[in-house]
């Protein structure tokens, strides 16, 4: 088995990357640097996947670990975070999306030097990426904690994620949340019983790992963040604060020691 194929199989079913589509990349960079202590590297892409041609691509890092990219929102895309889940074959996975009740938003496409991606919506409308990595970078564990899924009440399209990514829903759920495990039993996401107060669509929300959640929460509010309009139980709000950044994009905070992968 080749090294790249072995790496892909070891990452299968895990969230391996995030992209932030933002109308003001410089403002977003300053915001997340302030609240999550991120640093950045700028790479020049000769064939940029979001818009084509030669453009800069901004990598967001926590220490020396790169786990996200910041992109000026292209015309066909909405502002927001997108999480990418690793699969062995992006094209095969994309073909299964419709039969599982989802929708392909962007057909599989190449990201030069990185791999192959696609964008899809699950049966409740949550946007998620499908990814096949062709690089040696490991799954980022320092920058993001388990993803947060907010749907319609306690609805969650289990069959979609089980069949497409090999996830499991832990039987130990309470009335407010369920934990979602990857193929090797790793915690990859948390689904909460809640609804958006301003929209009915489901959504994936990234959980940013920070040294102190209260300190990061206060720092975010000083830079224009505000609590998301969600109907959440008090216990969930206390455990995983969900905010909207200055552009209205939802994100959550998780402590460095909390919710380990």
Number of C-alpha atoms within 10 A of each C-alpha: 6 6 9 13 15 11 18 21 14 16 22 23 27 26 26 24 21 22 19 20 21 23 16 15 16 11 14 20 17 14 21 17 16 16 21 22 17 19 18 18 12 13 11 11 17 12 15 16 16 16 13 10 10 12 16 15 18 20 19 25 21 21 12 10 18 23 22 23 20 23 20 20 18 13 8 9 13 11 17 21 22 22 21 21 23 24 24 19 16 21 18 12 18 23 14 16 19 16 10 16 15 20 20 19 16 15 13 21 15 15 18 13 11 14 14 18 25 21 20 21 20 22 19 17 18 20 23 21 24 28 33 26 29 16 14 11 13 15 17 19 18 19 22 26 28 28 22 23 23 27 23 18 16 15 15 21 16 14 16 20 18 17 14 18 20 17 24 21 20 13 9 8 12 10 9 16 18 20 20 25 22 21 17 14 12 16 22 23 26 21 22 24 21 21 21 18 11 9 10 14 14 23 24 23 25 23 22 22 25 24 14 14 21 13 11 21 21 12 16 21 16 13 16 13 21 17 17 20 15 16 14 20 13 9 9 15 13 10 13 16 17 25 22 18 21 17 15 16 17 22 23 23 26 26 20 18 11 12 14 15 14
